[in-house]
């Protein structure tokens, strides 16, 4: 189902990610990002980046979506798929902090990167090889 970047199964997540991106607060970088996560319960959680003049306290879209899912009860192992969308030409994967945060909930998570004209599918374990989870390296 989530092995093909063109699968219709991605459409609800893409819609949620684009909708979240529309609300991004990016007055400094002008780089708006949207993300969406699908849980094993079938819930979809969206997130957008929220910038701040003090850059270290900015929130990425992926961790925003993850925070919403955790607040709703997400437990490790409870993610099925993730989408990250931007309007730039080069598809944009999650940053290192977001990769680490996500991998604690699903190591083999399919991550679809998309813009208005392209899609590329990755596995989180390939985006973050040799991750550190549960007190050990994988």
DSSP file (Angstrom, degrees, kcal/mol; ACC not computed):
  #  RESIDUE AA STRUCTURE BP1 BP2  ACC     N-H-->O    O-->H-N    N-H-->O    O-->H-N    TCO  KAPPA ALPHA  PHI   PSI    X-CA   Y-CA   Z-CA
    1    1 A X              0   0    0      0, 0.0     3,-0.4     0, 0.0     8,-0.3   0.000 360.0 360.0 360.0 -46.0    0.0    0.0    0.0
    2    2 A X        +     0   0    0      1,-0.2     3,-0.0     7,-0.1   109,-0.0   0.040 360.0  87.8-107.3  25.2    2.8    2.5    0.9
    3    3 A X  S    S+     0   0    0      1,-0.1     2,-0.5   107,-0.1    -1,-0.2   0.551  80.5  63.5 -95.3 -10.2    5.4    1.0   -1.3
    4    4 A X  S >  S-     0   0    0     -3,-0.4     3,-2.0     1,-0.1     6,-0.2  -0.964  70.1-150.6-118.7 119.6    4.5    3.0   -4.4
    5    5 A X  T 3  S+     0   0    0     -2,-0.5    -1,-0.1     1,-0.3   115,-0.1   0.695 100.0  52.1 -63.4 -16.1    4.8    6.8   -4.3
    6    6 A X  T 3  S+     0   0    0    113,-0.1    -1,-0.3     3,-0.0     5,-0.1   0.412  80.6 126.4 -97.7   1.3    1.9    7.1   -6.7
    7    7 A X    X   -     0   0    0     -3,-2.0     3,-1.7     1,-0.1     4,-0.3  -0.298  67.0-129.8 -60.3 139.6   -0.5    4.9   -4.7
    8    8 A X  G >  S+     0   0    0      1,-0.3     3,-1.4     2,-0.2     4,-0.4   0.700 101.7  79.5 -61.4 -18.2   -3.8    6.5   -3.9
    9    9 A X  G 3  S+     0   0    0     -8,-0.3     4,-0.4     1,-0.3     3,-0.3   0.770  87.8  57.3 -61.2 -24.5   -3.2    5.5   -0.3
   10   10 A X  G <> S+     0   0    0     -3,-1.7     4,-2.7    -6,-0.2     3,-0.4   0.695  83.0  86.8 -77.8 -19.3   -0.9    8.6    0.0
   11   11 A X  H <> S+     0   0    0     -3,-1.4     4,-2.7    -4,-0.3     5,-0.2   0.861  85.7  49.0 -57.4 -44.9   -3.6   11.1   -1.0
   12   12 A X  H  > S+     0   0    0     -4,-0.4     4,-2.0    -3,-0.3    -1,-0.2   0.884 114.9  46.6 -62.8 -34.9   -5.1   11.7    2.5
   13   13 A X  H  > S+     0   0    0     -3,-0.4     4,-2.6    -4,-0.4    -2,-0.2   0.903 111.9  50.0 -71.9 -40.5   -1.7   12.2    3.9
   14   14 A X  H  X S+     0   0    0     -4,-2.7     4,-2.8     2,-0.2     5,-0.3   0.928 110.9  49.9 -61.7 -44.2   -0.7   14.5    1.1
   15   15 A X  H  X S+     0   0    0     -4,-2.7     4,-2.3    -5,-0.2    -2,-0.2   0.916 112.6  47.1 -60.7 -43.0   -3.8   16.6    1.5
   16   16 A X  H  X S+     0   0    0     -4,-2.0     4,-2.3    -5,-0.2    -1,-0.2   0.893 112.8  49.3 -66.4 -39.8   -3.2   16.9    5.3
   17   17 A X  H  X S+     0   0    0     -4,-2.6     4,-2.6     2,-0.2    -2,-0.2   0.921 112.5  46.6 -67.0 -44.0    0.4   17.9    4.8
   18   18 A X  H  X S+     0   0    0     -4,-2.8     4,-1.6     2,-0.2    -2,-0.2   0.904 112.6  50.9 -64.6 -40.2   -0.4   20.5    2.2
   19   19 A X  H  < S+     0   0    0     -4,-2.3     4,-0.3    -5,-0.3    -2,-0.2   0.915 112.3  46.2 -63.1 -42.3   -3.2   21.9    4.4
   20   20 A X  H >< S+     0   0    0     -4,-2.3     3,-2.0     1,-0.2     4,-0.2   0.911 107.4  57.8 -65.3 -41.8   -0.8   22.1    7.4
   21   21 A X  H >< S+     0   0    0     -4,-2.6     3,-1.9     1,-0.3    -1,-0.2   0.854  95.0  65.4 -57.4 -35.8    1.9   23.7    5.2
   22   22 A X  T 3< S+     0   0    0     -4,-1.6    -1,-0.3     1,-0.3    -2,-0.2   0.705 103.7  47.6 -59.9 -18.9   -0.6   26.5    4.4
   23   23 A X  T <  S+     0   0    0     -3,-2.0    -1,-0.3    -4,-0.3    -2,-0.2   0.329  81.5 134.8-104.8   5.4   -0.4   27.5    8.1
   24   24 A X    <   -     0   0    0     -3,-1.9     2,-0.8    -4,-0.2    26,-0.2  -0.220  50.5-142.3 -57.2 143.3    3.3   27.4    8.4
   25   25 A X  B     +a   50   0A   0     24,-2.3    26,-3.4     6,-0.1     3,-0.1  -0.866  43.2 145.4-109.0  94.7    4.9   30.3   10.3
   26   26 A X     >  +     0   0    0     -2,-0.8     4,-1.6    24,-0.2    -1,-0.1  -0.442   2.0 146.6-130.8  58.7    8.1   31.0    8.4
   27   27 A X  T  4 S+     0   0    0      1,-0.2    -1,-0.1     2,-0.2    -2,-0.0   0.700  77.1  42.3 -70.7 -17.6    8.7   34.8    8.4
   28   28 A X  T  4 S+     0   0    0     -3,-0.1    -1,-0.2     3,-0.1    -2,-0.1   0.901 127.8  22.5 -94.9 -50.8   12.5   34.4    8.5
   29   29 A X  T  4 S-     0   0    0      2,-0.1    -2,-0.2     1,-0.0     3,-0.1   0.724  82.6-144.4 -89.3 -23.5   13.3   31.7    6.0
   30   30 A X     <  +     0   0    0     -4,-1.6     2,-0.8     1,-0.2    -3,-0.1   0.681  59.1 132.4  61.2  18.5   10.1   31.9    3.9
   31   31 A X        -     0   0    0     -5,-0.1     2,-0.4    -6,-0.1    -1,-0.2  -0.844  41.4-165.2-104.6  97.5   10.5   28.1    3.7
   32   32 A X        -     0   0    0     -2,-0.8    55,-0.5    -3,-0.1     2,-0.4  -0.695   7.0-175.5 -89.9 132.9    7.1   26.5    4.4
   33   33 A X        -     0   0    0     -2,-0.4    16,-1.4    53,-0.1     2,-0.4  -0.974   7.8-168.1-128.7 140.0    6.9   22.8    5.2
   34   34 A X  E     -CD  48  85B   0     51,-2.2    51,-3.0    -2,-0.4     2,-0.3  -0.956   7.5-177.5-123.9 148.8    4.0   20.6    5.9
   35   35 A X  E     -CD  47  84B   0     12,-2.5    12,-2.3    -2,-0.4     2,-0.3  -0.971   7.1-168.4-140.7 155.8    4.0   17.0    7.3
   36   36 A X  E     -CD  46  83B   0     47,-1.9    47,-2.3    -2,-0.3     2,-0.4  -0.993   4.7-159.9-145.7 143.1    1.5   14.4    8.0
   37   37 A X  E     -CD  45  82B   0      8,-2.5     8,-2.4    -2,-0.3     2,-0.5  -0.967   6.9-150.9-123.3 138.3    1.7   11.1    9.9
   38   38 A X  E     -CD  44  81B   0     43,-2.7    42,-3.5    -2,-0.4    43,-1.2  -0.936  16.7-154.0-107.4 128.6   -0.7    8.1    9.6
   39   39 A X  E >   - D   0  79B   0      4,-2.6     3,-2.0    -2,-0.5    40,-0.2  -0.543  30.4-107.8 -97.5 166.1   -1.0    6.0   12.7
   40   40 A X  T 3  S+     0   0    0     38,-2.3    39,-0.1     1,-0.3    -1,-0.1   0.708 119.7  61.6 -64.6 -19.4   -2.0    2.3   13.0
   41   41 A X  T 3  S-     0   0    0     37,-0.3    -1,-0.3     2,-0.1    38,-0.1   0.518 121.2-108.0 -82.7  -4.6   -5.4    3.4   14.3
   42   42 A X  S <  S+     0   0    0     -3,-2.0     2,-0.2     1,-0.3    -2,-0.1   0.444  73.4 138.7  93.3   1.1   -6.0    5.2   11.0
   43   43 A X        -     0   0    0     26,-0.0    -4,-2.6    -5,-0.0     2,-0.5  -0.543  41.1-148.9 -80.5 146.0   -5.7    8.7   12.4
   44   44 A X  E     -C   38   0B   0     -6,-0.2     2,-0.5    -2,-0.2    -6,-0.2  -0.963  10.4-167.7-115.9 130.9   -3.8   11.4   10.4
   45   45 A X  E     -C   37   0B   0     -8,-2.4    -8,-2.5    -2,-0.5     2,-0.3  -0.977   5.3-159.7-121.4 127.2   -1.9   14.1   12.1
   46   46 A X  E     +C   36   0B   0     -2,-0.5     2,-0.3   -10,-0.2   -10,-0.2  -0.683  10.1 179.2-102.8 158.4   -0.6   17.2   10.3
   47   47 A X  E     -C   35   0B   0    -12,-2.3   -12,-2.5    -2,-0.3     2,-0.3  -0.988   9.6-161.6-153.0 155.0    2.1   19.6   11.3
   48   48 A X  E     -C   34   0B   0     -2,-0.3   -14,-0.2   -14,-0.2     2,-0.2  -0.916  34.5 -93.1-132.9 160.9    3.8   22.7    9.9
   49   49 A X        -     0   0    0    -16,-1.4   -24,-2.3    -2,-0.3     2,-0.5  -0.522  32.6-162.3 -75.8 143.9    7.0   24.5   10.7
   50   50 A X  B     -aB  25  59A   0      9,-2.7     9,-2.4    -2,-0.2   -24,-0.2  -0.945   9.8-160.0-129.5 107.6    6.9   27.3   13.2
   51   51 A X        -     0   0    0    -26,-3.4     2,-0.3    -2,-0.5   -24,-0.1  -0.440   6.9-169.9 -87.3 162.0    9.8   29.6   13.2
   52   52 A X        -     0   0    0     -2,-0.1     6,-0.2     3,-0.1     5,-0.1  -0.982  37.4-114.4-146.2 150.1   11.0   32.0   15.9
   53   53 A X  S    S+     0   0    0     -2,-0.3     2,-1.2     1,-0.2     3,-0.1   0.813 114.2  65.8 -57.7 -29.2   13.5   34.8   16.0
   54   54 A X  S >  S-     0   0    0      1,-0.2     3,-2.5     3,-0.0    -1,-0.2  -0.768  84.2-159.8 -90.6  90.1   15.5   32.6   18.4
   55   55 A X  G >  S+     0   0    0     -2,-1.2     3,-2.2     1,-0.3    -1,-0.2   0.751  79.6  66.1 -49.3 -37.4   16.2   29.8   15.9
   56   56 A X  G 3  S+     0   0    0      1,-0.3    -1,-0.3    -3,-0.1    -3,-0.1   0.736  99.2  54.6 -61.7 -17.4   16.9   27.0   18.3
   57   57 A X  G <  S+     0   0    0     -3,-2.5    -1,-0.3    -5,-0.1    -2,-0.2   0.301  81.2 121.3 -98.6  11.7   13.3   27.1   19.5
   58   58 A X    <   -     0   0    0     -3,-2.2     2,-0.5    -6,-0.2    -7,-0.2  -0.334  56.1-138.0 -66.9 155.7   11.8   26.6   16.0
   59   59 A X  B     -B   50   0A   0     -9,-2.4    -9,-2.7   -11,-0.0     2,-0.1  -0.977   9.3-138.4-120.9 126.3    9.6   23.6   15.5
   60   60 A X     >  -     0   0    0     -2,-0.5     4,-1.9   -11,-0.2   -12,-0.2  -0.431  23.0-116.6 -77.0 156.1    9.8   21.5   12.3
   61   61 A X  H  > S+     0   0    0      1,-0.2     4,-2.4     2,-0.2   -26,-0.2   0.881 112.9  54.1 -59.7 -40.7    6.6   20.3   10.6
   62   62 A X  H  > S+     0   0    0      1,-0.2     4,-2.3     2,-0.2    -1,-0.2   0.915 111.0  43.7 -64.9 -43.4    7.5   16.6   11.3
   63   63 A X  H  > S+     0   0    0      2,-0.2     4,-2.4     1,-0.2    -1,-0.2   0.794 110.7  56.7 -73.7 -26.5    8.0   17.1   15.0
   64   64 A X  H  X S+     0   0    0     -4,-1.9     4,-1.9     2,-0.2    -2,-0.2   0.929 110.5  43.7 -64.9 -45.1    4.8   19.2   15.2
   65   65 A X  H  X S+     0   0    0     -4,-2.4     4,-2.2     2,-0.2    -2,-0.2   0.903 114.0  51.1 -65.1 -41.2    2.8   16.4   13.6
   66   66 A X  H  X S+     0   0    0     -4,-2.3     4,-2.8     1,-0.2     5,-0.2   0.907 107.9  52.2 -63.9 -41.6    4.5   13.9   15.9
   67   67 A X  H  X S+     0   0    0     -4,-2.4     4,-2.5     1,-0.2    -1,-0.2   0.910 109.5  49.5 -61.0 -42.4    3.7   15.9   19.0
   68   68 A X  H  X S+     0   0    0     -4,-1.9     4,-1.1     2,-0.2    -1,-0.2   0.909 112.3  48.1 -63.0 -41.3    0.1   16.1   18.0
   69   69 A X  H  <>S+     0   0    0     -4,-2.2     5,-2.5     2,-0.2     3,-0.3   0.911 112.2  48.1 -66.5 -42.2    0.0   12.3   17.5
   70   70 A X  H ><5S+     0   0    0     -4,-2.8     3,-1.8     1,-0.2    -2,-0.2   0.904 108.0  55.3 -64.6 -41.0    1.7   11.6   20.9
   71   71 A X  H 3<5S+     0   0    0     -4,-2.5    -1,-0.2     1,-0.3    -2,-0.2   0.790 107.0  51.8 -62.0 -26.0   -0.7   14.0   22.6
   72   72 A X  T 3<5S-     0   0    0     -4,-1.1    -1,-0.3    -3,-0.3    -2,-0.2   0.416 135.3 -85.8 -90.8   1.2   -3.5   11.9   21.2
   73   73 A X  T < 5 +     0   0    0     -3,-1.8    -3,-0.2     1,-0.2    -2,-0.1   0.506  65.8 165.2 113.8   4.4   -1.9    8.7   22.5
   74   74 A X      < -     0   0    0     -5,-2.5     2,-0.3    -8,-0.1    -1,-0.2  -0.282  15.8-167.3 -55.8 135.3    0.6    7.5   19.9
   75   75 A X    >   -     0   0    0     30,-0.1     3,-2.0     1,-0.1     4,-0.1  -0.850  37.3 -74.1-119.1 158.3    3.0    4.9   21.2
   76   76 A X  T 3  S+     0   0    0     -2,-0.3    29,-0.2     1,-0.3    30,-0.1  -0.247 123.3  29.2 -51.1 137.3    6.2    3.5   19.8
   77   77 A X  T 3  S+     0   0    0     28,-1.6    -1,-0.3    -3,-0.0    29,-0.1   0.386  92.3 108.3  90.2  -1.8    5.4    1.2   16.8
   78   78 A X    <   +     0   0    0     -3,-2.0   -38,-2.3    27,-0.1     2,-0.4   0.333  49.5  94.8 -94.7   7.7    2.2    3.2   16.1
   79   79 A X  E     +D   39   0B   0     26,-1.0   -40,-0.3   -40,-0.2     3,-0.1  -0.820  38.3 174.3-102.2 140.8    3.2    4.9   12.9
   80   80 A X  E     -     0   0B   0    -42,-3.5    30,-0.7    -2,-0.4     2,-0.3   0.735  65.2  -6.6-107.1 -35.9    2.4    3.6    9.4
   81   81 A X  E     -De  38 110B   0    -43,-1.2   -43,-2.7    28,-0.2    -1,-0.4  -0.993  52.5-154.3-161.5 157.0    3.5    6.3    7.0
   82   82 A X  E     -De  37 111B   0     28,-2.2    30,-3.0    -2,-0.3     2,-0.4  -0.983   4.3-163.9-138.3 149.2    4.8    9.9    6.8
   83   83 A X  E     -De  36 112B   0    -47,-2.3   -47,-1.9    -2,-0.3     2,-0.4  -0.993   1.2-170.0-131.7 140.2    4.7   12.7    4.2
   84   84 A X  E     -De  35 113B   0     28,-2.5    30,-2.4    -2,-0.4     2,-0.4  -0.996  12.6-173.4-129.3 126.3    6.8   15.8    4.0
   85   85 A X  E     +De  34 114B   0    -51,-3.0   -51,-2.2    -2,-0.4     2,-0.3  -0.934  11.3 161.9-124.6 145.2    5.8   18.5    1.4
   86   86 A X        -     0   0    0     28,-1.6    30,-0.2    -2,-0.4   -53,-0.1  -0.923  40.6-125.7-145.0 168.9    7.4   21.8    0.3
   87   87 A X  S    S+     0   0    0    -55,-0.5     2,-0.1    -2,-0.3    28,-0.1   0.305  75.7 106.4 -99.4   7.6    7.1   24.1   -2.7
   88   88 A X  S    S-     0   0    0      2,-0.2    -2,-0.2     1,-0.1    28,-0.1  -0.491  78.2-118.8 -87.9 160.2   10.8   24.0   -3.6
   89   89 A X  S    S+     0   0    0     -2,-0.1     2,-0.5    26,-0.1    -1,-0.1   0.870  97.0  68.1 -66.0 -38.4   12.1   22.1   -6.6
   90   90 A X  S    S-     0   0    0      1,-0.1    -2,-0.2    25,-0.0    -1,-0.0  -0.729  93.3-117.2 -88.2 125.1   14.4   19.8   -4.6
   91   91 A X        -     0   0    0     -2,-0.5     2,-0.6    22,-0.1    24,-0.1  -0.330  30.3-140.5 -60.6 140.4   12.5   17.3   -2.4
   92   92 A X        -     0   0    0     22,-0.2    22,-0.2    -8,-0.2     3,-0.1  -0.903  11.5-157.7-116.8 111.4   13.2   18.0    1.2
   93   93 A X        -     0   0    0     -2,-0.6     6,-0.0     1,-0.1    -8,-0.0  -0.348  39.0 -80.9 -78.2 165.1   13.7   15.1    3.7
   94   94 A X        -     0   0    0      1,-0.1    -1,-0.1    -2,-0.1   -10,-0.0  -0.290  51.3-108.0 -60.2 149.7   13.3   15.6    7.5
   95   95 A X     >  -     0   0    0     -3,-0.1     4,-2.5     1,-0.1     5,-0.2  -0.169  37.4 -95.0 -69.7 173.7   16.2   17.1    9.3
   96   96 A X  H  > S+     0   0    0      1,-0.2     4,-2.4     2,-0.2     5,-0.2   0.884 124.6  52.3 -60.8 -41.3   18.3   15.0   11.6
   97   97 A X  H  > S+     0   0    0      1,-0.2     4,-2.3     2,-0.2    -1,-0.2   0.904 111.8  46.6 -63.4 -40.3   16.4   15.9   14.8
   98   98 A X  H  > S+     0   0    0      2,-0.2     4,-2.8     1,-0.2     5,-0.2   0.891 109.9  53.3 -69.8 -38.7   13.1   14.9   13.1
   99   99 A X  H  X S+     0   0    0     -4,-2.5     4,-2.4     1,-0.2    -2,-0.2   0.934 111.3  46.7 -59.5 -45.3   14.6   11.7   11.8
  100  100 A X  H  X S+     0   0    0     -4,-2.4     4,-0.8     2,-0.2    -2,-0.2   0.916 113.0  48.8 -63.9 -43.0   15.7   10.7   15.3
  101  101 A X  H >< S+     0   0    0     -4,-2.3     3,-0.5     1,-0.2    -2,-0.2   0.926 115.0  44.6 -62.7 -44.5   12.3   11.7   16.8
  102  102 A X  H >X S+     0   0    0     -4,-2.8     3,-2.3     1,-0.2     4,-1.1   0.869 103.1  63.4 -68.7 -37.7   10.4    9.7   14.2
  103  103 A X  H 3< S+     0   0    0     -4,-2.4    -1,-0.2     1,-0.3    -2,-0.2   0.747  92.0  65.4 -65.4 -21.6   12.6    6.6   14.3
  104  104 A X  T << S+     0   0    0     -4,-0.8    -1,-0.3    -3,-0.5    -2,-0.2   0.630 109.2  40.0 -72.3 -11.0   11.6    6.0   17.9
  105  105 A X  T <4 S+     0   0    0     -3,-2.3   -28,-1.6   -29,-0.2   -26,-1.0   0.586 136.0   1.6-111.4 -16.4    8.1    5.4   16.7
  106  106 A X    ><  -     0   0    0     -4,-1.1     3,-1.3   -28,-0.1    -1,-0.2  -0.511  53.1-170.5-173.8  99.7    8.7    3.4   13.5
  107  107 A X  T 3  S+     0   0    0      1,-0.3    18,-0.8    -4,-0.1    -4,-0.1   0.872  93.5  42.9 -63.6 -39.4   12.1    2.4   12.3
  108  108 A X  T 3  S+     0   0    0     16,-0.2    -1,-0.3    17,-0.1     2,-0.0   0.082  83.2 153.5 -96.5  23.7   10.9    1.1    8.9
  109  109 A X    <   -     0   0    0     -3,-1.3    15,-2.7    14,-0.1     2,-0.4  -0.291  45.3-128.5 -56.9 124.8    8.5    4.1    8.4
  110  110 A X  E     -eF  81 123B   0    -30,-0.7   -28,-2.2    13,-0.2     2,-0.5  -0.657  25.7-163.3 -73.6 130.9    7.8    4.9    4.7
  111  111 A X  E     -eF  82 122B   0     11,-3.0    11,-2.2    -2,-0.4     2,-0.6  -0.958   3.6-159.6-122.1 113.0    8.5    8.6    4.2
  112  112 A X  E     -eF  83 121B   0    -30,-3.0   -28,-2.5    -2,-0.5     2,-0.4  -0.825   3.7-161.2 -94.9 122.9    7.1   10.2    1.1
  113  113 A X  E     +eF  84 120B   0      7,-3.0     7,-2.3    -2,-0.6     2,-0.3  -0.867  21.7 170.1 -99.9 135.8    8.8   13.5    0.0
  114  114 A X  E     +eF  85 119B   0    -30,-2.4   -28,-1.6    -2,-0.4   -22,-0.2  -0.990  24.0 175.8-147.5 152.8    6.7   15.6   -2.3
  115  115 A X        -     0   0    0      3,-2.1   -28,-0.2    -2,-0.3   -26,-0.1  -0.641  61.9 -72.5-131.7-163.1    6.4   19.0   -4.0
  116  116 A X  S    S+     0   0    0     -2,-0.2   -29,-0.1   -30,-0.2     3,-0.1   0.674 129.2  22.4 -71.8 -14.9    3.8   20.1   -6.6
  117  117 A X  S    S+     0   0    0      1,-0.2     2,-0.3   -28,-0.1    -1,-0.2   0.508 117.9  45.2-129.8  -6.1    5.4   18.0   -9.4
  118  118 A X        -     0   0    0      2,-0.0    -3,-2.1    -3,-0.0     2,-0.3  -0.962  48.1-166.9-143.4 156.9    7.4   15.1   -7.9
  119  119 A X  E     -F  114   0B   0     -2,-0.3     2,-0.4    -5,-0.2    -5,-0.2  -0.993   4.4-175.9-140.0 144.7    7.3   12.4   -5.3
  120  120 A X  E     -F  113   0B   0     -7,-2.3    -7,-3.0    -2,-0.3     2,-0.4  -0.986  15.3-144.6-143.1 134.4   10.1   10.2   -3.9
  121  121 A X  E     +F  112   0B   0     -2,-0.4     2,-0.3    -9,-0.2    -9,-0.2  -0.821  22.8 169.4-103.1 134.7    9.7    7.4   -1.4
  122  122 A X  E     -F  111   0B   0    -11,-2.2   -11,-3.0    -2,-0.4     2,-0.4  -0.864  31.6-123.6-131.0 166.0   12.3    6.6    1.3
  123  123 A X  E >>  -F  110   0B   0     -2,-0.3     4,-1.6   -13,-0.2     3,-1.5  -0.949  22.3-131.5-108.7 136.8   12.4    4.3    4.4
  124  124 A X  H 3> S+     0   0    0    -15,-2.7     4,-2.0    -2,-0.4   -16,-0.2   0.868 106.8  61.0 -56.7 -38.5   13.3    6.1    7.6
  125  125 A X  H 34 S+     0   0    0    -18,-0.8    -1,-0.3     1,-0.2     6,-0.1   0.790 106.6  47.3 -61.2 -26.5   15.9    3.5    8.4
  126  126 A X  H X4 S+     0   0    0     -3,-1.5     3,-0.5     1,-0.2    -1,-0.2   0.782 110.3  51.3 -83.6 -29.0   17.7    4.5    5.2
  127  127 A X  H 3< S+     0   0    0     -4,-1.6    -2,-0.2     1,-0.3     2,-0.2   0.756 123.8  30.5 -75.4 -24.9   17.4    8.2    6.0
  128  128 A X  T >< S-     0   0    0     -4,-2.0     3,-0.7    -5,-0.2    -1,-0.3  -0.608  82.7-175.2-133.6  73.0   18.9    7.6    9.4
  129  129 A X  T <   +     0   0    0     -3,-0.5    -3,-0.1     1,-0.2    -4,-0.0  -0.352  69.9  18.7 -68.5 151.7   21.3    4.6    9.2
  130  130 A X  T 3  S-     0   0    0      8,-0.2    -1,-0.2    -5,-0.1    -4,-0.0   0.880  89.5-174.0  58.9  42.2   22.9    3.4   12.5
  131  131 A X    <   -     0   0    0     -3,-0.7     7,-2.6    -6,-0.1     2,-0.7  -0.198  24.4-126.3 -66.4 158.7   20.2    5.1   14.6
  132  132 A X  E     +G  137   0C   0      5,-0.2     2,-0.3     6,-0.1     5,-0.2  -0.922  46.0 148.8-108.9 107.1   20.4    5.2   18.3
  133  133 A X  E >   +G  136   0C   0      3,-2.4     3,-1.7    -2,-0.7   -29,-0.0  -0.990  58.2  10.5-139.6 147.3   17.2    3.9   19.9
  134  134 A X  T 3  S-     0   0    0     -2,-0.3    -1,-0.1     1,-0.3     3,-0.1   0.777 130.2 -56.4  59.4  28.0   16.3    2.1   23.1
  135  135 A X  T 3  S+     0   0    0      1,-0.2     2,-0.3    -3,-0.0    -1,-0.3   0.565 122.3  74.5  83.2   8.2   19.8    2.7   24.5
  136  136 A X  E <  S-G  133   0C   0     -3,-1.7    -3,-2.4    -5,-0.0     2,-0.3  -0.982  79.7-105.2-148.9 162.0   21.6    1.0   21.6
  137  137 A X  E      G  132   0C   0     -2,-0.3    -5,-0.2    -5,-0.2    -6,-0.1  -0.618 360.0 360.0 -84.9 145.4   22.7    1.6   18.0
  138  138 A X              0   0    0     -7,-2.6    -8,-0.2    -2,-0.3    -6,-0.1   0.381 360.0 360.0-102.3 360.0   20.8   -0.3   15.2
